[in-house]
Amino acid sequence: MSTPRHIEVYDTTLRDGCQAEDIAFTVEDKLRIVERLDDLGVRYIEGGWPGSNPRDEAFFKAAKRLHLKHAKIAAFGSTHRVGVRVGDDANVRKLLQAETPVVTIFGKAWELHVRDDLRISRLQNFEVIHDSVAYLKRHVETVIFDAEHFFDGFRDDPEFALECCRVAADAGADLICLCETNGGRLPDEIGAAVDAVRQTIQTPLGIHCHNDSELAVANTLTGVQHGVVQVQGTINGIGERCGNVNLCSVIANLQLKMGYRVINAAQLRHLRELSHFVWELANLEPNKRQPFVGLSAFAHKGGIHVAAVQKNPLTYEHIDPALVGNRQRVLVSDLSGRSNILYKAQEFGVDVEELKPAVRQVLAEVKDLENRGFQFEGAEASFELLMQKGLNGKMRSFRLIGFRVIDEKRKEDEPPLSEATIMIEGPDGLIEHTAAQGNGPVNALDNALRKALVKFYPQINEVQLLDYKVRVLGGVEGTSATVRVLIESGDGHERWGTVGVSPNVIEASWQALVDSIEYKLYKDRKRQRGKRTANNARDLPA
């Protein structure tokens, strides 16, 4: 029996995905997503376009500090400009300055663009492709050439589109990605074009599809069936206009339906978790009807359907939802959830056997909190604290006695003044009463809390608030609506997310701030216990 063909995943969520309307990731968001993609087994992660904006430049600098197990970071850019030597081109220099092991450049493969957009000759287009690829290949481990608008170009003038690929291959490109940039072609056109390229060059091929005709997944799968070895796309299909191909659907279909090797089974079980993590960091409501990973993907409401799946899930479920980290839901009485708690406990290093007696209590609290608007994707620290609370009882390193936040604006043309006063009870009943200012009410409250706690817990000086997001839930009550606050924090060693929910944005922010501090103290205690255990083990006689 032959070994299934392996298909590489090239993720462009952080570059192409960020071109979507309503999507804006911070540098910290991008770094967290990179780590999750690496855990999933993604081969290449496109981080952005060096030199296009300060955020992408900051990302490439920060990404060098990541310790990735599977993925390689790719920098993205274009071929050099006509009339400028490739070594002198600012864009090409920025690509090399990113110091990534992989560089991906795009060049035009549709004569319409060469003629009407670039306004250069066919020969000049071939030259910039060749010179750019050849130059980068002398300086970078892996060079990928994206043949932009390839499928439209092939439909219009097959010889020109194929020559663009041949030139890139001759220049030393490690892989040529055929781009369906406008999202308007049909699967049979994709298959014929891929076949033609494979007959022309021996260089490995990838495919990059957009979803303007709702065919990106079908076109990508067709490309794989016709011999491409790499699929490019984004998590949840975010991207310009109608989006890129959805990697969640592509990975699941390739592995579960078509028999290709993409990632391992354990990694595949994190697919839903990653999908929701990206939605949460994008500050967007997850698409509950998203195939494979959506909340409703395996939900059953009709009486006939419910009766059937309780006898045999295969009656109305095309796969076992657990394979992609999802679960079956019966909408009148939700029967699942316990296994999810145990799964997360194991992931966080919690003793599963010790937790089992408390699972029912934790599950009940999770359901109650979710009913009130809490979501724990992107707020893993709050969820881990919730499990620890079920295991060890209430976990609080301090007790709030009270706080007050004042936001004052004295003149129209002056910024408002924010001040927070707080009183807490620390260890051994010691009371601390302090005040602090900030550039907003939440910042003032954060500063006051730290000021009150630092004499008891000096290590909280290490904690930085990296990101802050507010989402209105429901949206029907106007300014009185319930809001969800997601806070991202870090201490130089790791980053974590916490969540709070309330009709009062200050209260929701307080909940998330407290969880952030408590998580830092909890992790430090856990590390100290681990060190003592290790030291005791070393002191034992041989």
NORGIRA-V543921 format. One record per residue. N is the residue number from 0. SS is DSSP state (~ for helix, > for strand, _ for the rest). NEAR is the number of other ideal C-beta (glycine too) atoms within 8 Angstrom. Layout:
# NORGIRA-V543921
n,ss,near
N,SS,NEAR
N,SS,NEAR
This chain:
# NORGIRA-V543921
n,ss,near
0,_,2
1,_,3
2,_,5
3,_,7
4,_,7
5,>,8
6,_,12
7,>,10
8,>,15
9,>,16
10,>,15
11,_,15
12,_,14
13,_,15
14,_,12
15,_,11
16,~,14
17,~,11
18,~,8
19,_,10
20,_,3
21,_,6
22,_,11
23,_,6
24,_,11
25,_,9
26,~,10
27,~,11
28,~,11
29,~,13
30,~,13
31,~,13
32,~,15
33,~,16
34,~,10
35,~,12
36,~,14
37,~,14
38,~,9
39,~,11
40,_,11
41,_,13
42,_,10
43,>,15
44,>,13
45,>,15
46,>,17
47,>,16
48,_,10
49,_,13
50,_,9
51,_,6
52,_,7
53,~,5
54,~,9
55,~,13
56,~,10
57,~,9
58,~,14
59,~,16
60,~,7
61,~,10
62,~,12
63,_,7
64,_,4
65,_,10
66,_,3
67,_,10
68,_,6
69,_,7
70,_,12
71,>,11
72,>,15
73,>,15
74,>,16
75,>,13
76,>,14
77,>,7
78,_,9
79,_,14
80,_,7
81,_,8
82,_,3
83,_,8
84,_,6
85,~,11
86,~,7
87,~,6
88,_,11
89,~,6
90,~,11
91,~,14
92,~,10
93,~,11
94,~,13
95,~,11
96,~,7
97,_,11
98,_,6
99,_,13
100,_,7
101,>,14
102,>,16
103,>,14
104,>,16
105,>,13
106,>,16
107,>,13
108,_,14
109,_,13
110,~,10
111,~,11
112,~,12
113,~,13
114,~,8
115,~,6
116,~,8
117,~,9
118,_,5
119,_,8
120,_,6
121,~,8
122,~,6
123,~,9
124,~,14
125,~,11
126,~,8
127,~,15
128,~,15
129,~,12
130,~,12
131,~,15
132,~,15
133,~,10
134,~,12
135,~,14
136,~,12
137,_,5
138,_,6
139,_,11
140,_,4
141,>,11
142,>,14
143,>,17
144,>,16
145,>,11
146,>,17
147,>,12
148,_,14
149,~,17
150,~,13
151,~,14
152,~,18
153,~,13
154,~,9
155,~,10
156,_,8
157,~,8
158,~,6
159,~,12
160,~,16
161,~,12
162,~,9
163,~,17
164,~,18
165,~,10
166,~,11
167,~,16
168,~,11
169,~,7
170,_,13
171,_,8
172,_,13
173,_,9
174,>,13
175,>,16
176,>,16
177,>,17
178,>,15
179,>,17
180,_,10
181,_,9
182,_,14
183,_,7
184,_,13
185,_,8
186,~,9
187,~,7
188,~,10
189,~,16
190,~,12
191,~,8
192,~,14
193,~,16
194,~,10
195,~,11
196,~,13
197,~,10
198,~,5
199,~,8
200,_,9
201,_,3
202,_,11
203,_,8
204,>,16
205,>,16
206,>,18
207,>,15
208,>,16
209,>,16
210,_,16
211,_,9
212,_,8
213,_,6
214,_,12
215,~,17
216,~,13
217,~,8
218,~,16
219,~,14
220,~,12
221,~,13
222,~,16
223,~,14
224,~,8
225,_,11
226,_,9
227,_,12
228,_,11
229,>,16
230,>,17
231,>,12
232,>,17
233,>,16
234,~,15
235,~,11
236,~,15
237,_,13
238,_,15
239,_,8
240,_,7
241,_,8
242,_,13
243,>,18
244,_,18
245,>,17
246,~,14
247,~,17
248,~,12
249,~,14
250,~,13
251,~,16
252,~,11
253,~,14
254,~,13
255,~,10
256,~,7
257,_,10
258,_,5
259,_,11
260,>,8
261,_,11
262,_,10
263,_,6
264,~,6
265,~,6
266,~,10
267,~,16
268,_,10
269,_,12
270,~,15
271,~,11
272,~,9
273,~,13
274,~,14
275,~,13
276,~,13
277,~,14
278,~,13
279,~,14
280,~,11
281,_,11
282,_,7
283,_,7
284,_,5
285,_,12
286,_,8
287,_,7
288,_,6
289,_,13
290,_,9
291,_,13
292,_,13
293,_,12
294,_,7
295,_,8
296,_,12
297,_,10
298,>,10
299,>,12
300,_,7
301,_,6
302,~,5
303,~,6
304,~,11
305,~,12
306,~,8
307,~,10
308,~,14
309,~,6
310,~,6
311,_,6
312,~,8
313,~,4
314,~,9
315,_,7
316,_,11
317,_,2
318,_,9
319,_,6
320,~,11
321,~,8
322,~,11
323,~,15
324,_,11
325,_,11
326,_,10
327,_,12
328,>,11
329,>,12
330,_,7
331,_,5
332,_,4
333,_,8
334,_,5
335,_,9
336,_,10
337,~,9
338,~,8
339,~,9
340,~,14
341,~,12
342,~,8
343,~,10
344,~,12
345,~,9
346,~,6
347,_,9
348,_,4
349,_,12
350,_,7
351,~,9
352,~,5
353,~,7
354,~,16
355,~,8
356,~,4
357,~,9
358,~,12
359,~,7
360,~,8
361,~,13
362,~,11
363,~,8
364,~,10
365,~,12
366,~,10
367,~,8
368,~,10
369,~,9
370,~,6
371,_,8
372,_,9
373,_,11
374,_,11
375,_,11
376,_,10
377,_,12
378,_,16
379,~,10
380,~,13
381,~,15
382,~,10
383,~,12
384,~,13
385,~,13
386,~,15
387,~,11
388,~,10
389,~,11
390,~,10
391,~,5
392,_,4
393,_,4
394,_,10
395,_,6
396,_,10
397,_,11
398,>,6
399,>,9
400,>,7
401,>,6
402,>,11
403,>,7
404,>,12
405,>,9
406,>,9
407,>,8
408,_,9
409,_,5
410,_,5
411,_,4
412,_,3
413,_,7
414,_,5
415,_,8
416,>,10
417,>,15
418,>,12
419,>,17
420,>,12
421,>,15
422,>,11
423,>,13
424,>,8
425,_,14
426,~,7
427,~,4
428,~,6
429,_,8
430,>,9
431,>,11
432,>,7
433,>,9
434,>,8
435,>,11
436,>,9
437,>,14
438,_,6
439,_,9
440,~,11
441,~,12
442,~,10
443,~,16
444,~,17
445,~,11
446,~,12
447,~,15
448,~,13
449,~,13
450,~,9
451,~,14
452,~,14
453,_,10
454,_,6
455,_,10
456,_,9
457,~,6
458,~,10
459,~,12
460,~,7
461,~,8
462,_,13
463,>,8
464,>,10
465,>,9
466,>,10
467,>,10
468,>,8
469,>,10
470,>,9
471,>,8
472,_,10
473,_,7
474,_,6
475,_,5
476,_,9
477,~,5
478,~,4
479,~,5
480,_,12
481,_,12
482,>,13
483,>,14
484,>,15
485,>,17
486,>,16
487,>,14
488,>,16
489,>,12
490,_,10
491,_,5
492,_,4
493,_,6
494,>,10
495,>,11
496,>,15
497,>,16
498,>,17
499,>,15
500,>,14
501,>,10
502,_,8
503,_,6
504,~,10
505,~,10
506,~,10
507,~,15
508,~,14
509,~,11
510,~,14
511,~,16
512,~,15
513,~,10
514,~,15
515,~,15
516,~,15
517,~,12
518,~,15
519,~,14
520,~,12
521,~,12
522,~,9
523,~,9
524,~,8
525,~,8
526,~,8
527,~,8
528,~,8
529,~,8
530,~,8
531,~,8
532,~,8
533,~,8
534,~,8
535,~,8
536,~,7
537,~,6
538,~,5
539,_,6
540,_,2
541,_,2
